[in-house]
């Protein structure tokens, strides 16, 4: 059974940092595409970052430089380090295993709220 469980969200001040964790089970994160997406109220879900097999990563929009995706293969966990957070980063952040055995699997999401 594939499960992705996010944690680490919360309330943070403008300019602050958070690290999100995604514990993956049922899928080997190091050999599959594990991604972070986010969805703000009234907006479409958008790609934040993706980790591909090997060391390739991809970032959405202009997030690279503030956000960094990484993996701990021993823990089968994918992280999203978010620095210099802005109010417009406020959203629910989701972890997903992309196109694993023909479908995508999603976690339940974790709320990130950035306040001034």
Residue frames relative to the residue before (quaternion, step in Angstrom):
aa qw qx qy qz dx dy dz
X 1.0000 0.0000 0.0000 0.0000 0.00 0.00 0.00
X 0.3205 -0.7576 0.5416 0.1731 3.54 -0.83 1.02
X 0.0763 0.7825 -0.6141 0.0697 3.55 -0.89 0.97
X 0.0675 -0.7516 0.6549 0.0406 3.51 -1.15 0.74
X 0.0502 -0.8102 0.5835 -0.0234 3.56 -0.71 1.09
X 0.2031 -0.7967 0.5638 0.0779 3.54 -0.59 1.23
X 0.0592 0.7643 -0.6419 0.0167 3.52 -1.27 0.51
X 0.6207 0.5917 -0.3951 0.3294 3.53 -1.33 0.16
X 0.5082 0.6416 -0.4357 0.3746 3.57 1.21 -0.06
X 0.1900 0.7831 -0.5808 0.1152 3.53 -1.31 0.14
X 0.6281 -0.5038 0.4386 0.3991 3.49 -1.38 -0.35
X 0.0512 0.8044 -0.5869 0.0769 3.58 -0.79 0.99
X 0.5179 -0.6385 0.4764 0.3117 3.55 -1.17 0.60
X 0.6413 -0.4921 0.4381 0.3933 3.51 -1.29 0.52
X 0.7878 0.2663 -0.2225 0.5089 3.60 -0.77 1.07
X 0.5707 0.6213 -0.3645 0.3941 3.56 1.27 -0.18
X 0.3971 -0.7022 0.5451 0.2280 3.53 -1.39 -0.06
X 0.0284 -0.7517 0.6578 0.0391 3.50 -1.33 0.48
X 0.1651 -0.7434 0.6309 0.1486 3.53 -1.25 0.45
X 0.2052 -0.7715 0.5951 0.0921 3.53 -0.74 1.13
X 0.1817 -0.7680 0.6057 0.1013 3.55 -1.16 0.69
X 0.0931 -0.7604 0.6405 0.0539 3.54 -1.15 0.68
X 0.1513 -0.7832 0.5999 0.0619 3.55 -0.44 1.24
X 0.1678 -0.8139 0.5550 0.0367 3.54 -0.62 1.20
X 0.0248 0.7732 -0.6336 0.0094 3.55 -1.02 0.83
X 0.7559 0.3527 -0.2797 0.4754 3.54 -1.13 0.72
X 0.7358 0.2371 -0.1549 0.6151 3.57 1.35 -0.14
X 0.3474 -0.7042 0.5683 0.2457 3.58 -0.98 0.75
X 0.3634 -0.7881 0.4489 0.2131 3.55 -0.27 1.27
X 0.6479 0.5568 -0.3318 0.4001 3.59 1.03 -0.68
X 0.7576 0.3534 -0.1983 0.5116 3.60 1.15 -0.47
X 0.6977 0.3871 -0.2674 0.5403 3.56 1.25 0.31
X 0.5446 -0.5986 0.4685 0.3544 3.55 -1.26 0.34
X 0.0152 -0.7687 0.6389 -0.0252 3.55 -0.72 1.13
X 0.0568 -0.8331 0.5489 -0.0365 3.55 -0.69 1.12
X 0.2834 -0.6864 0.6360 0.2098 3.47 -1.39 0.35
X 0.0524 -0.7567 0.6515 0.0153 3.53 -1.05 0.93
X 0.1276 -0.7740 0.6069 0.1277 3.54 -1.27 0.16
X 0.0988 -0.7752 0.6211 0.0599 3.52 -1.25 0.52
X 0.2058 -0.7669 0.6022 0.0832 3.51 -0.72 1.16
X 0.6519 -0.5219 0.3593 0.4165 3.62 -1.14 0.50
X 0.8423 0.1669 -0.1421 0.4925 3.55 -0.87 0.99
X 0.6810 0.4513 -0.2849 0.5014 3.57 1.26 0.09
X 0.5718 -0.5862 0.4499 0.3564 3.53 -1.30 0.35
X 0.5689 -0.5615 0.4688 0.3760 3.52 -1.24 0.46
X 0.0648 -0.8150 0.5758 0.0035 3.57 -0.92 0.90
X 0.5474 -0.6075 0.4678 0.3353 3.53 -1.21 0.59
X 0.2247 -0.7456 0.6136 0.1305 3.53 -1.03 0.89
X 0.7627 -0.2297 0.1977 0.5714 3.58 0.73 -1.08
X 0.1249 -0.7825 0.6067 0.0631 3.55 -1.21 0.58
X 0.1870 -0.7512 0.6231 0.1115 3.52 -1.12 0.77
X 0.2086 -0.7905 0.5702 0.0801 3.54 -0.69 1.19
X 0.6532 -0.4597 0.3838 0.4634 3.60 -1.21 0.21
X 0.7109 0.3180 -0.2977 0.5522 3.53 -0.91 0.97
X 0.6898 -0.4912 0.3442 0.4056 3.57 -1.02 -0.68
X 0.4393 0.7131 -0.4522 0.3067 3.60 1.23 0.09
X 0.0188 -0.7762 0.6302 -0.0025 3.53 -1.02 0.90
X 0.1434 -0.7646 0.6242 0.0714 3.52 -1.28 0.48
X 0.1472 -0.7934 0.5868 0.0668 3.54 -1.04 0.80
X 0.4277 -0.6926 0.5188 0.2611 3.52 -1.15 0.64
X 0.8525 0.1280 -0.1030 0.4962 3.52 -1.19 0.62
X 0.7164 -0.3972 0.3270 0.4712 3.55 -0.87 -1.02
X 0.3142 0.8048 -0.4571 0.2110 3.55 1.18 0.61
X 0.5500 0.5956 -0.4149 0.4131 3.57 1.14 -0.48
X 0.6639 0.4257 -0.3577 0.5001 3.52 -0.85 1.03
X 0.7488 0.2602 -0.1854 0.5807 3.56 1.13 -0.63
X 0.7653 0.2812 -0.1410 0.5616 3.56 1.11 -0.76
X 0.0361 -0.7921 0.6090 0.0174 3.57 -1.14 0.63
X 0.2163 -0.7641 0.5976 0.1111 3.53 -0.90 1.00
X 0.0497 0.7945 -0.6025 0.0572 3.55 -1.03 0.81
X 0.2785 -0.7575 0.5708 0.1508 3.56 -1.30 0.31
X 0.1456 -0.7012 0.6835 0.1414 3.49 -1.31 0.54
X 0.2873 -0.8109 0.4842 0.1598 3.55 -0.12 1.30
X 0.6086 0.5590 -0.3670 0.4272 3.60 1.05 -0.64
X 0.7451 0.3740 -0.2014 0.5141 3.56 1.05 -0.76
X 0.3212 -0.7539 0.5025 0.2755 3.60 1.30 -0.14
X 0.4772 0.6532 -0.4134 0.4181 3.52 1.02 0.94
X 0.1772 -0.7587 0.6211 0.0851 3.53 -1.09 0.83
X 0.1975 -0.8007 0.5615 0.0677 3.54 -0.91 0.98
X 0.1266 -0.7390 0.6502 0.1227 3.50 -1.32 0.39
X 0.1502 -0.7777 0.6079 0.0555 3.54 -0.48 1.24
X 0.0628 -0.8049 0.5899 -0.0139 3.55 -0.70 1.11
X 0.0438 -0.8059 0.5897 -0.0296 3.56 -0.65 1.18
X 0.8223 0.2108 -0.1713 0.5001 3.55 -1.31 0.35
X 0.0982 0.8469 -0.5156 0.0854 3.55 0.93 0.91
X 0.1988 -0.7693 0.6024 0.0753 3.51 -1.17 0.80
X 0.6537 -0.5112 0.3620 0.4245 3.60 -1.16 0.39
X 0.6557 0.5193 -0.3230 0.4427 3.62 1.04 -0.65
X 0.5653 0.5617 -0.3980 0.4544 3.60 1.27 0.02
X 0.4411 0.6961 -0.4536 0.3392 3.58 1.27 -0.10
X 0.3192 0.7160 -0.5496 0.2888 3.56 -0.70 1.15
X 0.4634 -0.5652 0.5629 0.3860 3.49 -1.38 -0.09
X 0.2101 -0.7878 0.5727 0.0846 3.55 -0.80 1.07
X 0.1277 -0.8055 0.5785 0.0104 3.52 -0.83 1.12
X 0.2669 -0.7108 0.6284 0.1692 3.50 -1.21 0.69
X 0.0140 -0.8173 0.5754 -0.0259 3.58 -0.98 0.80
X 0.2814 -0.6804 0.6462 0.2008 3.52 -1.24 0.64
X 0.2280 -0.8345 0.4940 0.0870 3.53 -0.38 1.29
X 0.8703 -0.0584 -0.0058 0.4890 3.49 -0.96 1.10
X 0.2581 0.7310 -0.5739 0.2640 3.53 0.74 1.12
X 0.8285 -0.1012 0.0079 0.5507 3.57 -0.60 1.20
X 0.7860 -0.4121 0.1716 0.4277 3.51 0.85 1.05
X 0.7833 0.2174 -0.1660 0.5583 3.60 1.18 0.08
X 0.4650 -0.6471 0.5278 0.2941 3.51 -1.35 0.27
X 0.1678 -0.7581 0.6222 0.1003 3.54 -1.15 0.71
X 0.1574 -0.8125 0.5603 0.0329 3.56 -0.94 0.97
X 0.4170 -0.6533 0.5664 0.2802 3.50 -1.26 0.53
X 0.6561 -0.5382 0.3689 0.3792 3.55 -1.33 0.03
X 0.5245 -0.6567 0.3959 0.3700 3.58 1.25 -0.25
X 0.1120 -0.7616 0.6338 0.0755 3.52 -1.28 0.51
X 0.4103 -0.7414 0.4823 0.2220 3.57 -0.83 1.00
X 0.0719 -0.7489 0.6578 0.0362 3.53 -1.05 0.90
X 0.0107 -0.7922 0.6091 -0.0361 3.55 -0.77 1.09
X 0.1208 -0.7877 0.6035 0.0281 3.56 -0.73 1.13
X 0.0888 -0.8186 0.5674 -0.0026 3.55 -0.67 1.15
X 0.4361 -0.6869 0.5191 0.2618 3.54 -1.21 0.56
